[in-house]
Amino acid sequence: MNGIASKKIGILAGGPSSEREISLKSGEAVYNSLRAEKYDVVLIDIKDDNKENLKTSLKEKGIEIAFIALHGRFGEDGEIQEILDELHIPYTGSGPQASRLALDKVATKKIFAKSGIVTPPYMVFQRKEKIEAENLEFPLVVKPRCEGSSIGLSIVRGEDELKKAIDKACMYDDIIIIEKYIKGREITVGIFDEEPLCAIEIVPGSDFYDYEAKYIRSDTKYLVPAPINEEEHKKTKYIGKKAHIALNCRGFSRVDMILGEDGEIYALEVNTIPGLTSRSLLPKAAEQAGISFSDLCKRMVELALKK
């Protein structure tokens, strides 16, 4: 057995974010996988973000490694990583700073621009700031600054839909992004052990890949590998790795992008804690590379010990 066999592994899942239910599913999948391999694992449901209470709880559990399966705020915003650093508990995935930057879509776009990574043009607005529709070009995308799983996101095709989309985004953040809508194919590239896996094309049954298409609908298709030409595949993998490095992510991530009808590839965001459910994309790409879900989970833990 390897070095993790004698370690107590805590699977941190749930959390107080809007992605709690998906996080619990990811955590349960990881827990079942590692437990089946006879590792010493405990599933820990994080129910609030009280840091002192959490520190006490983690100490009492006696975990030696943390597998972070917390999606969204308090999982991907650097908060839990800072707590684990203070407790000197190694953990899976990126550190506090990279996590914060990746969850913050405005910060991500600024880093993309500095790194020469193409991203859709955008504007940033504060809650209650007046937005003049006549200055906008439709269709466009409205989304909160810091959310995952497409929560709060809308595609707006006309002025009559704008207010509803802004109100929806403001339910999740005080700062919203209005972004140019790029027509094209939705592509995602998983990064594992700092190298890109195959590109996957997402074909939603609805208008776009929203929360319902990701987790509820049965007609969403995942094409693994993406049916794109060799040059496009190389370029999407290159952009995925470049985005991962630009944000200083470690271990693994998943980079979402659009292969535009104009032939350009537009990076959208970096997910530092991708989903680990039966519908999730990083495990699908890993499987294509010959890495089973069980091996993926084990190797994620091993990478945590190497940091």
N, C-alpha and C positions, 0 to 999 in steps of 0.2 A: 504493500500500500504506500501511497505517497505521503508528503508532509502534512496534509490536511486531515489524515485519518484520525489523529489523536486530538484534534482541535474541536472545541464546541462551536458550532456555526449557528448564528442567529439570523433567521430570515426576517427582515424588517419589511412589513407590508401594511396596507391600509392607509393610515395617515388622515389628516383633516382636509385634504384637497378635494376638488371636484372630481378627481380621478380615483377616489377611494375604492370603489367596487372593482375596477379593473386591476388596481394594485393588489387587492386581496386575491384575485384569480392568478395573477403572476406569482405572488408569494406561495400560494398553495401548490402551483405547478412545480416550482423550484423545490419546495419542501418535500413533496412526494418523490421527486426524482432523486434527490440526495439521500433521502431516507431509504429508498429502495436499494441504494448502493451501500447501505449500512454505515453511513456517516452519522455523527452525533449532531443532530439538528433540532432546533426549536423554532417554531413559527411565532413571531411576536407581532401582535396587532397593535400598531401605533394609533391611538385614538384621539390624541390631542397634540399640541405643539408646545406644551409646557416643558421647557428645557431641563429645569432642575428635577422635575418628576421623572423625565425620561432618563436622565443620567442615573438616578437612583435605581430605576427599574432595570436598566442594562447592567449595572453593577451586580444587582441581585441575581440576574439570570446567569451571570458568570460566563458570558459568551467571549470567545477569543478571536472570532472573525465575524464580521457583519456582511451579509449578502443583502444589499439594498434593492428592494423591489418596490420602492415608493415612487409613484409617478406624480408629476406636477409639483406644486408648492410643498415645501418641507422635505421633499425627496430630491428634486432636481434643482433646488435653488441654493444649495450649499449649506443649508442649516443643519441637517443631520450629519453631513460630512464634518462640519466644525465640531459638533458634539463628540463624534467618534475620534477625531484627532485629539481632543482634550483628554479622552479616556484611553488614548493609545491603543485603540482597537483597529486593526487593519480592516479595510472594507473594499468591496467591489466598485469598480468604476472610477469616475473622475473626481478630482478634489473640489474644495469649496468654490474657488474662483472660477474655474472652468464651468462648473455647474450653474453658477449664477449667470454667467455671460450667455450660456446656451439657452437658458430658460427665458432670458430677456431678449425678445426679438429685435428690439431697437439696437441694443448692444451688439447682437450677433451681426446685424446688417452693417454696422459701422466697421466691424472687424473684417467682414467679407470685403467691403470696399477697399480697406487698407491692404488686403491680401490679394487683390486682383480677382476675386471671385464674383461672378456676375449674379446679381439678385434683382428682383423686380423693383422698379422705382416706387417710392412710398412717401407718405407724409405722416407726421405724428401730431395728435391732437390730445388736449387735456379734456377731462370730463366737463361738460357744460360749455365748452368752448364753441362759439358759433362756427358752423361749417357751411360755407356757401356752395350749394350744389352746382351752380353755374360755372364754378371754377374746376369742376371735376369732370373726368372723362369716363363714361360708363362703357362696358361693365367694369367693376372694381371689386376688391376684396376688403372687407372690414373685419378686424380681429383685435382681441385684447393683447396688450403688450406681453403679458406673462401668463400663458396658459398652454396646456398640451392637449393632445387628442382632438384637435380642431374644435375644442369647446369655445363657444362664443363667436365662432367664425361664420361669416355670411358672404355669399357672392351676390352682389347688388347689380341688377341689370338696368335699373332706371331710377330716376329721382324719387319716385313714389315708394321705393323700397328702402331708401337710405335711412330715414329716421328709425325705423324698426331695427335695422341692422346695428346702428349706433347704440341704441338702447340695450340691445342684446349684449354687445361687447362690453358696455359699461357695467353690466351686472357682475363682471369678473375682474375689472381693472379700472383704475382712474385714468389710465392712459391707453389710447387706442391707436391702431395703425390703419391707415387707408392706403391700400397697395394696388398697383396696376394689375389687372387680371391678365394672366398670360395663358393663352389658349394653347393646349398641347397635351402631352402624355405625362402622367404622374409616375415618377421613378423614385425609388429609394435604394440607397446603398448602405449596407451594414458594414461596420468596421469591427474587426475582432483581432485582438493582439496586435493592434496598430496597422493592420493591413486590410484593404477592402475585399469584401466578398462580392459575389455576383450582384448585378443590378436586377431589381425586381420591378415589373410594371404593375401598377394598381389600376384596375378597371372597375370603378364603382357602378352599382346598378342605379344609383340616384345621380343627381346633377353633379355632385362633387363628393370627395372623400371626407365626409363629416363623421361625427361621433356615431351616428346610427349606422352608416355604411361600414365603419370599422368594427363595431362590436355587436350589432343587432341583426342587420340585414343578411340574408343568405345568398344574395345575388352578386355580392362583391367578388371579383375575380382577382387572383394573384398569379401573375405569369412569371414563372421561375425556371430559367433566367428570362429576363425581359427580351421580347422578340425585336431587338434593335440590331443594327449592323455592328460589325467588329469595332469600327472607329468610334461609334457612339458609346459602345460598352466601355472601351478604354477610357474615354473622356469622362463618363459618369463616375467611374471608379477613381480616376485621378482627382476629380473635384471632391468626391466624398472624402478621400484621404486628406486632401489639402484643407478642407473645412474642419475636419477632426483635429488636425495639427494646429491650425490657426487659432482655435479656441483652447488649445492646450489640454484637450481631452486625453484620457488614458484608459487603456484596456479595451474598451468597446464603445460604440455609439451607433446611431443610425442617422443618415443624412438624407433629407427629403428634397427633391428637386423637380423641376418641370422641364421636359424636353420640348421646347417651344416649336410651333409650326414654322417659325423663322429659322430653325436649325440651331438656335442658341440654347444652352443649358443654363437654367436659372436655379441657383441654390435657394431654398426657402428657410430651412432651419436644421439644427442639430439636436437630436434627442440623446441625452446622456444616459438615460435609463429606459431603453426601449422595452416594449411589452414582452412578456414571456408566457403568453397564453397560447392555446392551440391555433389561434388566428394570427399570431404575431409574426412579424417579418424578419427580424434578426434570426430567430431559430430556423425559418424556412431557408434563408440564404446559407446558414451554417450547414444545414442538412444537404444542400446542393454541393457543398464542399466536402462532404463525407464526415461531418461532425454531428453526431447524434445529440439530441436534447440533453441527455444525461452527461455526455462528455462536455458539452457547452457549459453547463452549470458547474461542473467540476473544474474546468479550466478557468472559468471566471474567478473562482475562489483561489486557485493557484496563482493567478495574476495579482490578486489582492495581496498575497503574501510576498510577492516579488517586489512590490512597490517600495 
